[in-house]
């Protein structure tokens, strides 16, 4: 799984950017994505790209999509996103691998058994 995630982020993701703003207007999710200094903005009506999409913080609803890295399919003529997919940052895979190595090495097992 970690190899797939790294490959997806670096090669297969296609057009990638960071979500800088996401809000609901008129029942549509309006998203602004920074693609390395170029910002694109449009609406998205597809399947939620992240769960939960909305959280309530101090009585205020916030869209959790902001600051996530996404792969996207943007239709310039329509000003809309045909697809948004949240990508997992490679550090998550690296941390998982390191934890597995450290948690199950003989030294870790000995340390656990001794206390």
C-alpha positions as CSV (number, residue, x, y, z in Angstrom):
1,X,0.0,0.0,0.0
2,X,2.8,2.5,0.8
3,X,4.4,2.0,-2.6
4,X,1.1,2.6,-4.3
5,X,0.5,5.8,-2.3
6,X,4.0,7.2,-3.1
7,X,3.5,6.3,-6.8
8,X,0.1,7.8,-6.9
9,X,1.3,11.1,-5.4
10,X,4.4,11.5,-7.6
11,X,3.4,9.9,-11.0
12,X,-0.2,8.9,-11.4
13,X,-1.9,11.8,-9.7
14,X,-1.9,14.1,-12.8
15,X,-2.9,17.6,-12.0
16,X,-2.2,18.2,-8.3
17,X,-2.7,21.2,-6.0
18,X,-3.5,22.3,-2.4
19,X,-7.0,23.4,-1.5
20,X,-6.8,27.0,-0.2
21,X,-10.6,27.6,0.2
22,X,-13.7,25.5,0.2
23,X,-17.2,26.6,1.1
24,X,-20.8,26.0,0.2
25,X,-22.7,28.5,-2.0
26,X,-26.1,27.8,-3.4
27,X,-25.9,24.1,-2.4
28,X,-22.7,23.6,-4.3
29,X,-19.2,23.1,-3.0
30,X,-17.0,26.0,-4.3
31,X,-13.3,25.1,-4.2
32,X,-10.1,27.1,-4.8
33,X,-6.9,25.1,-5.5
34,X,-3.4,26.4,-5.7
35,X,-1.4,24.6,-8.4
36,X,2.1,25.9,-7.7
37,X,1.3,29.6,-7.8
38,X,-1.7,29.3,-10.3
39,X,-5.1,29.3,-8.6
40,X,-8.1,27.7,-10.1
41,X,-11.6,28.1,-8.6
42,X,-14.8,26.4,-9.4
43,X,-17.7,24.3,-8.1
44,X,-17.7,20.6,-7.4
45,X,-20.9,18.5,-7.2
46,X,-19.4,15.0,-7.1
47,X,-18.9,12.5,-4.3
48,X,-17.3,14.1,-1.2
49,X,-13.5,13.8,-1.6
50,X,-13.0,13.5,2.1
51,X,-15.0,12.2,5.1
52,X,-16.3,14.0,7.0
53,X,-16.5,16.9,4.6
54,X,-17.9,19.3,7.2
55,X,-17.1,19.6,10.9
56,X,-18.4,22.0,13.5
57,X,-15.8,23.9,15.5
58,X,-17.0,26.3,18.2
59,X,-20.4,26.4,16.7
60,X,-19.1,27.2,13.2
61,X,-19.3,24.7,10.3
62,X,-16.0,24.3,8.5
63,X,-15.1,22.3,5.3
64,X,-12.3,19.9,6.1
65,X,-11.0,19.9,2.5
66,X,-9.0,23.1,3.1
67,X,-5.2,22.6,3.2
68,X,-5.4,19.0,1.7
69,X,-3.4,18.0,-1.3
70,X,-5.7,16.9,-4.1
71,X,-5.5,15.5,-7.6
72,X,-8.0,17.2,-9.8
73,X,-9.7,17.2,-13.2
74,X,-10.6,20.9,-13.9
75,X,-12.9,21.9,-16.7
76,X,-11.8,25.4,-17.8
77,X,-14.8,25.9,-20.0
78,X,-17.3,25.1,-17.3
79,X,-15.3,26.5,-14.4
80,X,-15.9,23.3,-12.5
81,X,-14.0,20.3,-11.0
82,X,-15.0,17.0,-12.6
83,X,-13.0,15.2,-10.0
84,X,-11.3,15.9,-6.7
85,X,-9.4,13.2,-4.8
86,X,-7.6,13.8,-1.6
87,X,-4.0,12.4,-1.7
88,X,-2.3,11.0,1.4
89,X,1.0,12.8,2.1
90,X,4.0,10.5,1.7
91,X,5.1,11.1,5.3
92,X,2.1,9.1,6.5
93,X,3.5,6.0,4.6
94,X,7.0,6.6,5.9
95,X,5.8,7.0,9.5
96,X,3.8,3.8,9.2
97,X,6.8,1.8,7.8
98,X,9.1,3.2,10.5
99,X,6.6,2.4,13.3
100,X,6.2,-1.2,12.0
101,X,10.0,-1.6,11.9
102,X,10.6,-0.2,15.3
103,X,7.6,-1.9,16.9
104,X,8.5,-5.4,15.7
105,X,12.3,-5.5,15.8
106,X,14.0,-7.9,18.3
107,X,15.2,-4.9,20.4
108,X,11.7,-3.5,20.7
109,X,10.3,-7.0,21.6
110,X,13.0,-7.4,24.3
111,X,12.4,-4.0,25.7
112,X,8.6,-4.7,25.8
113,X,9.1,-8.0,27.6
114,X,11.4,-6.4,30.2
115,X,9.0,-3.7,31.2
